[in-house]
Structures are given as C-alpha cells and as structure tokens.
Amino acid sequence: MPDPFELHPIRVDDAEEMAENVRLGFESYRSWTRRGWDPPPRDMEAAHIAEKLREVDIWGRVALAGGAHAGHVAMTPARTREEPRTPIEGLAHLWQLFVRPPWWGSGLATRLLALAVDAAAERGYPEMRLFTPAGNARGRAFYEREGWRVHSDAAYEPMLGLDLLEYRRDLR
C-alpha cells in the first residue's frame, strides 16, 4: 500500500498552514474545556510560528496528503518558562504536534512524534519534554501510549487560559 503522506522539513513559508493546523487542534479543545473558552487568535499564532521558524535550532516536519497539509511536528531545545528564557541543558522540547482531524487515527501523529523523538536522540538529548492541557484526555492518552510520563503538577498557562501538564520521555 503506498504511503499517503509526503514529508518535508518545515520552512518559514509553512507558518500559515501550521497555524491552521494549530487552530483546528485548538478548536477541538472546545469539546472538553469550560464553556466560553476561546483559543488564541489564529493571526497571533501564525506570526509566532513564523518568528519561531526563523530560529536556527528548530527541527520539524510537515506532512502533506495529496499536496494538502495533514499535520506537522516541531522540536526545539528546551528553555525555562520564566524570562529570560534560558536553555535547559540536555532537554529537548516537543514544541508542536498537530494533525488535522481527517487524519486522526491514521497513524500520522505516531509517525510524526517518532520522527521528533528520533531527531532529539540523534542530537544527543538524553530527555525530551512537552506540555499538553491537563483536560485533554485524548492527547494525554496518546502521549502515555507512546512512552511519555507526567513530570509535574498542572500549571496555568495564561496564553491558552488552560492548565498544562509537563510530560517527559527518556531518550537513552
């Protein structure tokens, strides 16, 4: 069976489509967030992604299906959450993993996550982290199936208006 996905390294010109992936993912949060919750504005997310993609230490892949964006994954060196955001030695950060709803359950998220984990390990990171909303049972179950474990208590993220959990995975 032919592979339905074409993968390519993320580029700055992918920012708009990546922001749309993020928007669709955040929209799905409405099924479990509090009434009246709204995701960050898409335009703000697109500008943030484009700015971040200009950094030299970003690794990522975009998945296309029939020429259309199906999902993406991006990884960076981990930094502290407090300003000034200083690098954390030996820790990679899964910055984004979003798959568009038509591809949920296709194995694409698993594939993209594995690529990011492998890229972090190849770069010599002994450990990797990610943040996901505490209320996102579907996402949390996915990461736990893939070998990630809760590392800290939930902390409020004002940008999202949600409590986030930090997950970690040993890469050794």
QUIVEN-V482832 format. One record per backbone hydrogen bond with DSSP energy under -0.5 kcal/mol. NH is the residue of the N-H (numbers start at 1). CO is the residue of the C=O. If there is no record, write none. Layout:
((NH;CO) (NH;CO))
//
This chain:
((6;64) (8;62) (10;60) (14;11) (15;12) (18;14) (19;15) (20;16) (21;17) (22;18) (23;19) (24;20) (25;21) (26;22) (27;23) (28;24) (29;25) (29;26) (30;27) (31;28) (32;29) (33;29) (37;34) (45;41) (46;42) (47;43) (48;44) (49;45) (50;46) (51;47) (52;48) (53;49) (54;50) (54;51) (55;52) (58;55) (59;75) (61;73) (62;8) (63;71) (64;6) (64;62) (65;68) (68;65) (70;63) (71;63) (72;98) (73;61) (74;96) (75;59) (76;93) (78;91) (80;86) (86;84) (88;78) (89;87) (91;88) (92;127) (93;76) (94;129) (95;74) (95;93) (96;74) (98;72) (100;70) (103;100) (104;101) (106;103) (108;103) (111;107) (112;108) (113;109) (114;110) (115;111) (116;112) (117;113) (118;114) (119;115) (120;116) (121;117) (122;118) (123;119) (124;121) (125;120) (127;90) (128;169) (129;92) (130;167) (132;165) (134;163) (136;133) (137;135) (140;136) (141;137) (142;138) (143;139) (144;140) (145;141) (146;142) (147;144) (148;143) (149;168) (151;166) (152;166) (155;164) (157;162) (158;156) (160;157) (161;157) (162;157) (164;155) (165;132) (167;130) (167;165) (168;149) (169;128) (171;126) (172;126))
//
